Amino acid sequence: MAIFNKDMVELANNNELWQKEVFRDNKVQVVLMSIPAGEDIGLETHNADQTTFIVTGEAQVTIDDHHTKAGPNHMVVVPKGSKHNFTNKGSTPLKLFSVYAPPAEPEGAAFKTKAEAEEAEKGLLAKATDAVKDAIGR
């Protein structure tokens, strides 16, 4: 059993990556995020419960068509299977961390940008389909 004992506020404040996994075992995953001003995570659904803690910044949170605001020291629980999004409504990066149970994000996630993270999440079949479409010009 691995022991994870970290200052999460310090880790989140120092994180400059869009998404960075800091802990994972077979039951839980901890992921840091730094979302630039005006950007969002993108509407998504996980087969896991997600608990997100906002460290700095201002967020609009959408969960199953319900909207709320969250700022520093707010915790948001996203139930398994809920469609959700976090949008940075401030002028500085939105720094947060999420705990997924069970793990829901790519293992070893360390992405500089949202585009890089989205590309990594595509399955091999989706990548192959895109390559074929590009090759035939569609």
Secondary structure, 3 states (H helix, E strand, C coil): CCCCCCCHHHHHHHCCCCEEEEEECCCCEEEEEEECCCCECCCECCCCEEEEEEEECCEEEEECCEEEEECCCCEEEECCCCCEEEEECCCCCEEEEEEEECCCCCCCCEECCHHHHHHHHCCHHHHHHHHHHHHHCC
